[in-house]
Amino acid sequence: MPARCLVRGSVNVDEFFQVKEIARPGETISAENLVKRPGGKGANQAGALARAGAIVDLVGAVGQDAPWVRDELRETGIGVGDVSIVEEHTGRALIQVNELGENSIILYKGANYASVPPYAIHPDTTHAVFQNEIPLSSTLECIARCASSSQISTIFNPSPMPTAEELKSFPWHQLTWLIVNSGEALDLCRALGLAVPDTSASASAADTARPLLARLSSHMPTTNVVCTLGADGVLAQFTPTLLGGESEPVYLPAAKLQGTTRDTTGAGDCFTGYLVAGLMGLGQKPVATAADYVAVLKRAVQAAGMCVEKRGALASIPLATQVEARLDAIP
């Protein structure tokens, strides 16, 4: 049977304000444009999975004020049978994007914190993806359900970062993959009481992240850890079990852009979706090698690079055919 992914996460209305500079405290500025689109980390990652060619089901909620969001997600290729319409207002993200593509985001949880009806996990599900824009208790309940099945790989992107107490009690042994950025990796090490080494101010982003991944991997030895480094690429530490022996961290530089960075809002979610879609594909192979996993990372990095070339979050995520064409054009 084909691989299938469950995403239990948030659904928002993203309101993008195009500004020259992001507003400072006490400052009033005028926006040059306003665009409303479906968003939320759950919806964005589900959309990236769909555009990468994966079969994906989303579990979440929207309010009666924005049923159109569910319709647009369906048109993206996401299974929305378990996206409920509830009484609470739909979650919102107010996003300022400046001329350099940098952003500032305010989240309103809304319907993302509403109770959703009981839902079934499709029997063909092979992967499950989670973030932290819904109640952590809901995430933990679904992780436990998925982890009880030997056929489902669990992937957690802890953004926004849970509290230190929540991180200390988190069931890391139930995770197959952890996806963090460099700042989150540092915060996670500190919250877990893992020694954070001093690094030179001139050290590269990858060299700064390497000891962090080493400490996280020692704390969660059955979890593969992937750390995104923004414009500096990605660093991954695979478990010995994954490749049948000890492995060194894998570093890949960022993709070369065609044009300039226009909006970084959706890059992380795009990377996550494409990474998981690639893992789903590897799960269909009799044996996956280290080179196979590197190829999956490379495709995800390329997709994220193409994402920042366009404005928006979900709307900026490229199709698989576009990513493959860009990869094929690389000498």
Backbone torsions as a table, in degrees:
resi	resn	phi	psi	omega
1	MET	NA	147.3	178.3
2	PRO	-65.5	150.7	177.7
3	ALA	-65.5	150.0	-178.6
4	ARG	-141.0	141.4	-176.9
5	CYS	-118.9	137.0	171.6
6	LEU	-103.0	131.6	172.4
7	VAL	-116.4	116.7	174.8
8	ARG	-105.5	105.6	-174.2
9	GLY	-166.5	-162.3	-171.1
10	SER	-89.4	154.0	172.9
11	VAL	-133.5	125.0	-178.5
12	ASN	-126.9	166.6	159.1
13	VAL	-97.8	116.7	177.3
14	ASP	-88.5	125.4	177.0
15	GLU	-111.9	106.9	-176.9
16	PHE	-93.0	121.8	175.3
17	PHE	-106.6	114.0	177.1
18	GLN	-82.2	119.5	-176.2
19	VAL	-130.8	158.0	175.0
20	LYS	-70.5	-47.0	177.7
21	GLU	-136.0	145.9	178.9
22	ILE	-68.0	135.7	-175.3
23	ALA	-60.7	138.9	175.4
24	ARG	-94.0	162.7	178.0
25	PRO	-54.4	130.6	178.7
26	GLY	82.1	-1.0	-176.2
27	GLU	-99.3	140.9	172.9
28	THR	-111.6	127.5	-178.4
29	ILE	-129.8	164.1	176.8
30	SER	-103.9	139.3	176.4
31	ALA	-89.7	145.2	178.9
32	GLU	-84.9	-19.2	-179.4
33	ASN	-163.5	154.4	176.5
34	LEU	-135.1	126.6	178.8
35	VAL	-129.6	134.6	177.0
36	LYS	-110.8	128.3	-179.4
37	ARG	-143.6	160.3	172.4
38	PRO	-62.7	145.5	178.8
39	GLY	-160.3	-152.4	-171.2
40	GLY	95.5	141.5	-175.0
41	LYS	-62.0	-36.3	177.7
42	GLY	-63.5	-48.8	-179.8
43	ALA	-66.1	-40.3	-179.8
44	ASN	-62.9	-45.1	-179.2
45	GLN	-69.4	-36.2	175.1
46	ALA	-64.3	-40.6	178.3
47	GLY	-64.1	-39.3	177.7
48	ALA	-64.5	-40.4	176.6
49	LEU	-60.3	-45.8	-179.2
50	ALA	-63.7	-43.7	-178.8
51	ARG	-70.8	-21.5	175.2
52	ALA	-82.0	-3.7	176.1
53	GLY	101.0	8.9	-177.2
54	ALA	-90.8	157.1	170.9
55	ILE	-87.1	124.9	-173.0
56	VAL	-141.1	138.1	175.8
57	ASP	-116.0	134.1	179.6
58	LEU	-110.3	132.3	173.8
59	VAL	-113.0	120.6	-179.2
60	GLY	-173.8	-160.0	-176.8
61	ALA	-151.9	145.8	170.2
62	VAL	-127.7	163.3	179.5
63	GLY	-89.9	171.2	177.8
64	GLN	-68.4	-11.8	179.2
65	ASP	-78.6	-14.7	-175.0
66	ALA	-146.7	56.9	176.8
67	PRO	-64.9	-20.2	179.1
68	TRP	-61.0	-24.3	179.6
69	VAL	-62.9	-44.1	179.8
70	ARG	-63.5	-38.7	178.6
71	ASP	-63.0	-42.5	-179.4
72	GLU	-68.8	-34.4	176.8
73	LEU	-65.9	-38.1	177.3
74	ARG	-62.1	-41.9	179.6
75	GLU	-65.3	-24.0	177.7
76	THR	-73.8	-17.4	-179.6
77	GLY	109.2	9.3	-179.1
78	ILE	-89.2	138.1	171.8
79	GLY	-75.1	116.0	-172.8
80	VAL	-115.0	19.5	179.8
81	GLY	-59.1	-25.5	179.3
82	ASP	-110.0	22.8	168.5
83	VAL	-93.9	104.5	-173.4
84	SER	-83.2	153.2	170.9
85	ILE	-103.9	119.1	-173.7
86	VAL	-119.7	175.2	-176.3
87	GLU	-74.5	-31.8	-178.8
88	GLU	-63.4	154.8	176.0
89	HIS	-66.3	147.1	177.0
90	THR	-60.8	143.5	176.5
91	GLY	-57.0	151.6	-178.3
92	ARG	-129.6	147.9	168.5
93	ALA	-128.7	117.4	176.1
94	LEU	-96.0	113.2	-169.1
95	ILE	-119.9	118.4	170.8
96	GLN	-92.7	130.2	177.2
97	VAL	-124.4	121.6	-178.3
98	ASN	-90.6	-176.8	-174.1
99	GLU	-67.6	-18.0	178.4
100	LEU	-91.3	-1.3	-178.4
101	GLY	87.7	0.7	177.0
102	GLU	-74.7	154.0	-176.4
103	ASN	-135.8	160.8	173.1
104	SER	-135.8	130.1	-169.4
105	ILE	-127.1	135.2	171.0
106	ILE	-114.9	126.6	-179.3
107	LEU	-104.8	139.8	169.7
108	TYR	-119.9	120.3	-169.3
109	LYS	-69.3	-40.4	175.6
110	GLY	48.2	-130.3	-174.7
111	ALA	-64.5	-15.5	179.2
112	ASN	-64.4	-21.1	178.5
113	TYR	-103.2	9.8	176.2
114	ALA	-80.1	156.5	175.3
115	SER	-72.1	134.8	176.8
116	VAL	-106.7	150.1	178.9
117	PRO	-61.2	158.6	176.1
118	PRO	-56.6	141.9	-178.4
119	TYR	-132.5	149.6	178.4
120	ALA	-95.4	147.6	172.9
121	ILE	-92.3	121.9	-176.1
122	HIS	-55.4	136.1	-176.8
123	PRO	-61.6	-18.8	179.2
124	ASP	-90.6	2.5	-177.3
125	THR	-63.5	129.2	179.4
126	THR	-115.1	-19.8	-178.4
127	HIS	-140.7	149.0	178.1
128	ALA	-138.2	133.4	-173.3
129	VAL	-118.9	138.1	-176.9
130	PHE	-136.8	150.3	173.6
131	GLN	-128.7	-154.9	-178.7
132	ASN	-136.2	42.6	175.1
133	GLU	-109.1	12.6	171.9
134	ILE	-125.1	170.6	178.7
135	PRO	-55.7	133.2	-178.5
136	LEU	-59.9	-32.0	178.6
137	SER	-61.0	-36.8	177.8
138	SER	-68.3	-39.3	177.5
139	THR	-63.4	-46.9	-177.7
140	LEU	-63.7	-37.4	179.3
141	GLU	-63.2	-42.7	-178.9
142	CYS	-72.6	-38.1	177.0
143	ILE	-59.4	-44.4	-179.3
144	ALA	-62.4	-41.5	178.2
145	ARG	-61.9	-43.2	-178.0
146	CYS	-72.5	-39.8	-178.0
147	ALA	-66.6	-22.8	178.6
148	SER	-71.4	-14.1	177.4
149	SER	-100.3	125.4	-178.0
150	SER	-69.0	-12.3	-176.1
151	GLN	-94.5	-5.7	-175.4
152	ILE	-107.2	122.8	172.7
153	SER	-87.6	135.0	-178.4
154	THR	-107.2	136.2	-176.9
155	ILE	-128.4	126.9	-177.9
156	PHE	-122.5	128.4	174.3
157	ASN	-116.4	92.7	-170.8
158	PRO	-75.1	71.9	-178.9
159	SER	-134.1	124.7	-5.2
160	PRO	-65.8	155.0	-172.9
161	MET	-64.6	130.5	173.9
162	PRO	-61.9	170.7	178.5
163	THR	-70.9	165.2	179.7
164	ALA	-60.0	-40.8	179.6
165	GLU	-65.6	-40.2	178.3
166	GLU	-64.8	-37.7	179.8
167	LEU	-68.4	-37.6	-179.2
168	LYS	-65.2	-32.6	-177.3
169	SER	-98.5	4.9	-176.2
170	PHE	-69.0	140.3	-179.7
171	PRO	-80.7	74.7	-175.8
172	TRP	-60.2	-28.4	-179.1
173	HIS	-66.7	-14.0	179.2
174	GLN	-91.4	0.3	-179.1
175	LEU	-99.5	136.9	173.3
176	THR	-91.2	-38.2	-178.4
177	TRP	-135.9	140.1	172.5
178	LEU	-121.6	127.7	179.7
179	ILE	-118.7	118.4	-179.2
180	VAL	-134.7	161.9	167.6
181	ASN	-95.5	176.8	-173.0
182	SER	-63.5	-39.0	178.0
183	GLY	-65.2	-40.4	178.6
184	GLU	-67.1	-37.0	177.7
185	ALA	-61.5	-42.3	178.6
186	LEU	-65.5	-46.7	179.5
187	ASP	-61.3	-38.7	-178.7
188	LEU	-66.9	-43.5	177.3
189	CYS	-59.2	-44.4	-179.6
190	ARG	-64.6	-42.8	-178.6
191	ALA	-64.9	-34.0	-178.4
192	LEU	-86.8	0.8	178.9
193	GLY	73.4	25.0	179.5
194	LEU	-88.4	136.6	-177.4
195	ALA	-60.3	127.6	179.4
196	VAL	-102.7	115.1	-176.0
197	PRO	-72.1	152.3	172.3
198	ASP	-78.1	135.4	177.8
199	THR	-124.3	153.7	-179.9
200	SER	-66.1	144.0	177.8
201	ALA	-62.3	-23.2	-179.5
202	SER	-92.0	0.4	-178.9
203	ALA	-67.1	147.0	177.9
204	SER	-69.9	163.4	179.1
205	ALA	-60.7	-38.5	-180.0
206	ALA	-66.8	-43.0	-179.5
207	ASP	-67.1	-32.4	176.8
208	THR	-69.4	-36.3	-176.5
209	ALA	-80.1	-25.8	-175.1
210	ARG	-54.6	-51.8	-179.6
211	PRO	-65.8	-28.7	177.0
212	LEU	-65.1	-44.5	178.9
213	LEU	-66.3	-36.0	178.1
214	ALA	-61.5	-41.6	-179.4
215	ARG	-71.3	-40.3	177.8
216	LEU	-64.5	-40.6	-179.7
217	SER	-65.5	-35.0	178.0
218	SER	-70.0	-30.5	179.9
219	HIS	-78.2	-31.6	-179.4
220	MET	-129.5	73.7	-170.0
221	PRO	-65.9	-15.9	179.6
222	THR	-99.6	8.4	-177.1
223	THR	-113.9	129.4	173.2
224	ASN	-79.1	133.5	-175.4
225	VAL	-115.8	126.5	178.0
226	VAL	-118.9	128.5	-178.4
227	CYS	-120.7	117.1	177.0
228	THR	-84.0	142.7	-174.5
229	LEU	-119.2	21.5	179.8
230	GLY	62.3	-127.8	-178.0
231	ALA	-69.0	-6.0	179.6
232	ASP	-99.4	0.9	174.2
233	GLY	105.4	-140.1	-175.1
234	VAL	-149.6	148.2	177.5
235	LEU	-128.4	134.0	-177.5
236	ALA	-131.6	138.2	174.6
237	GLN	-118.3	110.2	180.0
238	PHE	-87.5	151.2	177.1
239	THR	-76.0	154.0	175.8
240	PRO	-57.7	-33.8	-178.9
241	THR	-63.8	-37.1	-175.6
242	LEU	-61.1	-42.8	-174.7
243	LEU	-110.1	6.4	177.5
244	GLY	75.2	26.3	179.1
245	GLY	166.6	169.6	179.6
246	GLU	-61.1	145.0	-179.8
247	SER	-137.7	148.4	175.9
248	GLU	-82.0	154.7	175.7
249	PRO	-58.1	144.7	180.0
250	VAL	-105.0	125.7	178.2
251	TYR	-114.2	135.4	173.4
252	LEU	-129.5	133.5	176.8
253	PRO	-71.3	165.0	177.7
254	ALA	-67.6	157.6	177.9
255	ALA	-70.5	148.3	174.6
256	LYS	-77.3	131.7	-176.1
257	LEU	-86.4	152.6	169.6
258	GLN	-104.2	97.1	-173.6
259	GLY	104.5	-154.0	-175.5
260	THR	-113.0	165.7	174.3
261	THR	-71.3	122.2	-178.6
262	ARG	-106.9	-30.0	-177.8
263	ASP	-166.9	120.1	-178.7
264	THR	-94.8	3.0	-171.0
265	THR	-54.0	-46.9	-172.9
266	GLY	-96.9	4.3	-171.8
267	ALA	-62.3	-44.7	-178.6
268	GLY	-63.6	-42.4	179.1
269	ASP	-68.9	-36.6	176.0
270	CYS	-61.4	-46.5	178.7
271	PHE	-58.4	-47.6	-178.4
272	THR	-59.9	-47.6	-179.3
273	GLY	-60.5	-45.1	-179.8
274	TYR	-69.4	-35.8	176.7
275	LEU	-61.4	-48.2	-178.1
276	VAL	-66.5	-39.6	176.5
277	ALA	-59.0	-40.2	177.5
278	GLY	-65.7	-40.4	177.0
279	LEU	-63.7	-37.0	177.0
280	MET	-61.7	-39.9	177.9
281	GLY	-65.3	-39.9	179.2
282	LEU	-65.6	-30.1	179.4
283	GLY	-64.7	-16.4	178.9
284	GLN	-88.6	-5.4	-179.2
285	LYS	-92.0	148.2	177.0
286	PRO	-59.3	-44.3	179.5
287	VAL	-141.0	130.8	176.7
288	ALA	-107.3	133.1	-177.6
289	THR	-99.7	172.3	176.0
290	ALA	-58.9	-39.0	179.0
291	ALA	-63.1	-34.0	177.9
292	ASP	-64.2	-42.6	-179.5
293	TYR	-69.4	-36.0	175.9
294	VAL	-63.6	-39.9	178.6
295	ALA	-63.9	-37.5	176.9
296	VAL	-63.6	-45.1	177.8
297	LEU	-60.8	-42.8	-178.4
298	LYS	-61.9	-41.2	179.6
299	ARG	-65.9	-40.3	179.5
300	ALA	-67.0	-39.6	177.7
301	VAL	-64.3	-41.1	179.4
302	GLN	-64.3	-42.8	179.5
303	ALA	-62.5	-43.0	179.7
304	ALA	-64.2	-37.6	177.4
305	GLY	-63.5	-41.8	178.6
306	MET	-67.6	-30.9	-179.7
307	CYS	-61.5	-41.4	-175.6
308	VAL	-75.6	-8.2	178.1
309	GLU	-77.7	-11.2	-178.4
310	LYS	-124.0	159.1	178.3
311	ARG	-84.4	153.0	177.4
312	GLY	103.3	178.6	178.4
313	ALA	-109.7	-84.6	178.4
314	LEU	-59.8	-38.9	-178.0
315	ALA	-66.2	-19.8	-176.2
316	SER	-92.6	-5.6	-176.6
317	ILE	-75.2	125.1	-175.6
318	PRO	-76.5	161.1	174.2
319	LEU	-79.6	156.9	-179.2
320	ALA	-57.9	-39.6	-179.2
321	THR	-63.3	-35.6	178.6
322	GLN	-69.3	-39.7	178.7
323	VAL	-66.0	-44.5	-179.9
324	GLU	-62.9	-39.0	179.2
325	ALA	-63.8	-40.3	179.5
326	ARG	-67.2	-41.3	178.2
327	LEU	-63.7	-40.0	-179.7
328	ASP	-65.7	-25.6	-177.8
329	ALA	-82.9	-8.8	-179.9
330	ILE	-76.4	128.1	-178.8
331	PRO	-60.1	NA	NA
